[in-house]
Amino acid sequence: MIRKTFKMRLFEGKKVEYKKRHDKLWEEMKRMIKEYGGKNYSIFLDEETNILFGYIEVENEELWAKTGETEICKKWWKYMADIMETNSDNSPVTIELKEMFHLD
């Protein structure tokens, strides 16, 4: 299993909306995440900075990288673009974090 971490930025005042949308995450999106090998997915918010910290375990980097090509992922990105920093294709501006320590 490969552990991946990343950060994204939420727009000011959008915490409640972000949580609401994820509490109602589409079943189709949940299935896609699992089909592409994603497990144990969490996103945390630093309320002082509006930085979101994501953690996910994936089975295969190459397969996981293809999630952004799926129609459901593109639809989700468009749905979320009004509340967080995004790229021109509506994908979230994401910065991968380097693991510095791990203990099982």
N, C-alpha and C positions, 0 to 999 in steps of 0.2 A: 504494500500500500504506500502511496506517495502522499505526503502531507503538503498542502499548498496553503499559503497565507498571502493576503493582499489587503490593500487599503483603498478606499474610495471616499469621496466627499459628498456629504448631504448638504443641500441648500439650507440656509438659516430658516428656522420655523417649520421645517418639514418632517420633524421626528415622528409626530403622531401619524401623519399620512403614510410615511414609510412603513411603520409598524403595522398599520391597518392593512396595507396592500400585501405585506408578507404573511400576515395572519390568515389571509384569504388566498394564498398562493394557488394558482390554477393547477388542477390535477394533471393537466397535460404537461405543464412545466415540471412538476414533481416526477412524472414518468420519464421525461427526457433526461433529467439529471441522473436518475438511476440507470437508465439505459446506456448512458455514456460513462458509466463507472463512478459516479459521484456518490459519496457516502459521508455520514457524520458531518453535515454542513451546518455551520453556525456563522452568524454575523453579529458583531457587537458594535455599540456606538460609544464613542468618547464624546460626552455631551459638552465638554468645554471647547472642543475644536470642530465638532460635527464630522469627525473622521469615523468612517465605518471600517471595522477590521473583520475580514472574512477568513474563515478556516474551512477547508474541505479536504477530504481524503479521496484520492482518485486511484483507479486501478492501472490506468495507462495514460501517459501524457499526450500521446498522439490522438487517441480517441477523445479525450477530454477537450483538446484544442478544437475539435470539430463542432462543439456545442454551438458556437457562434454562427455556424452556417445553417442551423436549423430554423425553420420558419417560426416555431414557438418562441425561441430565444430572441429572434429579431422583433417579434410582437411584444415580448416582455420589455425589451430595451426601450422601445418606443413608448410604452405605457409608463415607464419609470423616468423618462427623460426630463419631465417637467419638475422633478424634485431633487435631482442630483447632477453633478458634473458629468457630462458625456462628451464623447468624440462625435465627429461629423456623421457617423453611421448609427448614432444613438447608443452605442455600447458605452458602458460606464468607463470613465477615466479610472484605470486600475493600475496600481503600482504594486508589483510583487515584492514581498518581504523575504529576506534571507533568514533561514533558520539558524539560530546561534546556539541553541541548547534544546535538548529533548531528553525526557526521562520517562520510561514506561513504568 
